[in-house]
């Protein structure tokens, strides 16, 4: 991956409990019993993936992140952690997982490695398994915030689906989320050229806006959003 995540990614997102629960709720219907988490970082979503008796292999290329994850979570039934790139797991664990998941990870991967990462998720899944990823959307709002956070890109729906189809997947679902957040991201990163989001603003958004979006957005068609969630199945 490119730059180390900004402090906003590592610290503030740990406190955005409604946002994390929203991501998990979006992915939950497609999760199997054995889950591989890519780019787990300090473990904001890892405890959620462990629910319902699942086993989780949480991976990150930065051992410092895994140390903090283990400090935060301690020993948990069903949890294994490993510092590696996903491609390194293929020779040992091909066809082992029901689901491969990530949240705000793929956008950090350089262009020349992204295809190999997506293909590796295909190889690691069982037949019928799902690869589920939450990523930033709408390249038109790419700006100072994205550069500060080490983003290589933001995705279009067609572009993201095409990447997974090229790797052999059948795309089950690819949908925009967080419509209000898109306007805020444009204002902060594109118009104001801000390089950081104040933690207080992020936590306020999480407390008052996210619960409303979580209830409303599943029932409406969104032409755009701050994020995309893709669900792709291995035939």
C-alpha positions in Angstrom: 0.0 0.0 0.0 1.0 3.6 -0.4 1.0 6.2 2.4 0.3 5.3 6.0 -3.3 6.0 6.9 -4.0 9.4 8.5 -4.7 9.7 12.1 -8.4 10.3 11.2 -8.5 6.8 9.7 -6.9 5.1 12.7 -8.3 6.9 15.6 -11.5 8.7 14.7 -13.1 5.8 12.9 -12.7 3.7 16.0 -15.3 6.1 17.6 -17.7 6.2 14.7 -19.7 3.2 16.0 -22.8 3.9 13.9 -20.8 4.0 10.7 -18.9 0.8 11.5 -22.2 -0.9 12.4 -23.7 0.3 9.1 -20.8 -1.2 7.1 -21.2 -4.4 8.9 -25.0 -4.6 8.5 -24.5 -4.0 4.8 -22.1 -6.9 4.5 -23.7 -9.3 7.0 -26.3 -11.0 4.7 -23.4 -12.2 2.5 -21.0 -13.4 5.2 -20.1 -17.0 5.6 -18.7 -18.9 8.6 -15.0 -18.4 7.8 -14.0 -14.8 7.0 -10.7 -13.3 5.7 -10.4 -9.6 6.6 -8.0 -7.6 4.5 -6.4 -4.4 5.9 -7.9 -4.9 9.3 -5.8 -2.0 10.7 -6.4 -1.5 14.4 -9.6 -3.7 14.4 -12.5 -1.3 14.1 -14.7 -3.9 12.3 -13.0 -7.1 13.3 -15.2 -7.7 16.5 -18.3 -7.3 14.3 -17.1 -9.9 11.8 -16.6 -12.3 14.8 -20.3 -12.2 15.7 -22.6 -15.2 15.1 -19.8 -17.6 15.8 -17.7 -16.8 12.8 -13.9 -17.4 12.6 -11.9 -14.5 11.3 -8.3 -14.3 9.9 -7.5 -10.6 10.2 -4.6 -9.5 8.0 -2.6 -6.3 7.5 0.7 -5.6 5.8 1.7 -3.4 8.8 2.6 -5.4 11.9 2.2 -2.2 14.0 -1.5 -2.2 13.1 -1.8 -5.8 14.2 0.0 -5.1 17.5 -2.6 -2.4 18.2 -5.4 -4.6 17.1 -4.3 -7.3 19.6 -3.8 -4.7 22.3 -7.4 -3.4 21.7 -9.1 -6.8 21.3 -7.0 -9.2 23.3 -7.6 -12.9 22.8 -10.9 -13.7 21.2 -12.4 -17.0 20.2 -12.2 -17.5 16.5 -9.7 -14.7 15.8 -6.4 -15.2 14.2 -4.1 -12.4 13.1 -1.4 -12.4 10.5 0.9 -9.8 8.9 1.0 -10.4 5.2 -0.2 -9.4 1.8 -3.2 -11.3 0.6 -1.3 -12.8 -2.3 1.0 -14.5 0.1 -1.9 -16.6 1.5 -2.9 -18.2 -1.8 -0.4 -21.1 -1.8 -1.4 -22.2 1.7 -5.1 -21.3 1.9 -6.6 -21.4 -1.6 -10.3 -22.3 -1.4 -10.5 -21.9 2.4 -12.8 -19.0 3.0 -16.5 -18.4 2.8 -16.0 -14.6 2.6 -13.2 -12.1 2.0 -14.0 -8.6 3.3 -12.4 -5.1 3.5 -13.5 -1.6 4.4 -11.7 1.4 2.9 -8.7 -0.7 1.9 -8.7 -1.3 -1.9 -8.3 2.4 -2.7 -4.9 2.4 -1.0 -3.4 -0.3 -3.3 -1.3 0.9 -6.2 -2.7 0.4 -9.7 -0.1 -2.2 -10.6 -1.0 -4.4 -7.6 -4.8 -4.0 -7.4 -5.6 -6.6 -10.0 -3.4 -9.2 -8.3 -5.1 -8.5 -4.9 -8.6 -8.9 -6.3 -7.6 -12.1 -8.1 -6.1 -13.4 -4.9 -9.4 -12.9 -3.1 -10.9 -15.1 -5.8 -8.4 -17.9 -5.3 -8.8 -17.9 -1.5 -12.6 -18.3 -1.6 -14.5 -21.5 -1.7 -16.8 -22.1 -4.7 -19.9 -19.9 -4.0 -17.9 -17.7 -1.6 -18.3 -13.9 -1.6 -15.8 -11.0 -1.8 -17.3 -8.0 -0.1 -15.7 -4.5 -0.1 -16.6 -1.0 1.0 -14.7 1.7 -1.0 -14.8 5.4 -1.6 -16.8 6.4 -4.7 -17.1 9.1 -7.3 -13.7 10.2 -8.8 -15.1 13.7 -9.4 -14.7 14.5 -5.6 -11.1 13.2 -5.4 -9.1 16.0 -3.6 -6.9 16.9 -0.8 -8.6 14.6 1.7 -8.0 11.6 -0.5 -4.3 12.5 -1.0 -3.9 13.0 2.7 -5.4 9.6 3.5 -3.2 7.9 0.9 -5.9 7.1 -1.6 -4.8 6.0 -5.0 -8.3 6.4 -6.5 -12.1 6.7 -6.0 -14.3 4.2 -7.8 -17.2 4.4 -10.2 -19.8 1.6 -10.0 -19.0 0.3 -13.5 -15.3 0.5 -12.9 -15.4 -1.4 -9.6 -17.7 -4.1 -11.0 -15.5 -4.5 -14.0 -12.4 -5.1 -11.9 -14.1 -8.0 -10.1 -15.7 -9.5 -13.3 -12.2 -9.5 -14.9 -11.0 -11.6 -12.0 -13.7 -14.2 -12.6 -16.3 -13.0 -10.2 -20.1 -12.7 -10.8 -21.1 -9.4 -9.3 -24.2 -9.8 -7.1 -24.5 -6.3 -5.9 -22.7 -3.0 -6.3 -24.5 0.0 -4.7 -23.8 3.6 -3.6 -24.1 4.5 0.1 -23.7 7.7 2.2 -25.2 10.3 -0.1 -24.9 13.1 2.4 -21.3 12.3 3.1 -20.5 12.8 -0.6 -21.4 16.5 -0.4 -19.4 16.9 2.7 -16.3 15.2 1.2 -16.5 17.4 -1.9 -16.8 20.6 0.3 -13.9 19.7 2.6 -11.5 18.0 0.2 -12.3 19.6 -3.2 -13.6 23.1 -2.4 -11.8 23.9 0.8 -8.8 21.6 0.0 -8.7 20.5 3.6 -6.3 17.7 4.5 -8.0 16.6 7.7 -11.5 16.1 9.1 -12.0 17.3 12.6 -12.7 14.4 14.9 -15.6 16.3 16.5 -17.2 16.8 13.1 -16.8 13.1 12.2 -18.3 12.0 15.5 -21.2 14.4 15.2 -22.0 13.1 11.7 -21.8 9.6 13.0 -24.1 10.3 15.9 -26.8 12.3 14.2 -26.7 11.7 10.4 -25.6 8.1 9.9 -28.5 6.5 11.9 -30.9 8.4 9.6 -29.1 7.4 6.4 -29.0 3.8 7.6 -32.7 3.7 7.9 -33.6 5.6 4.7 -31.0 4.7 2.1 -31.9 1.0 1.7 -35.3 2.1 0.4 -34.2 4.6 -2.2 -32.2 4.5 -5.4 -29.0 6.5 -5.2 -27.2 7.9 -8.3 -24.1 8.6 -6.3 -22.7 8.4 -2.8 -19.5 8.8 -0.8 -19.0 5.0 -0.8 -19.7 1.9 -2.8 -20.2 -1.6 -1.5 -19.6 -4.5 -3.9 -20.6 -8.1 -3.3 -19.0 -10.5 -5.8 -19.5 -14.2 -5.8 -17.0 -16.9 -7.0 -19.0 -19.3 -9.2 
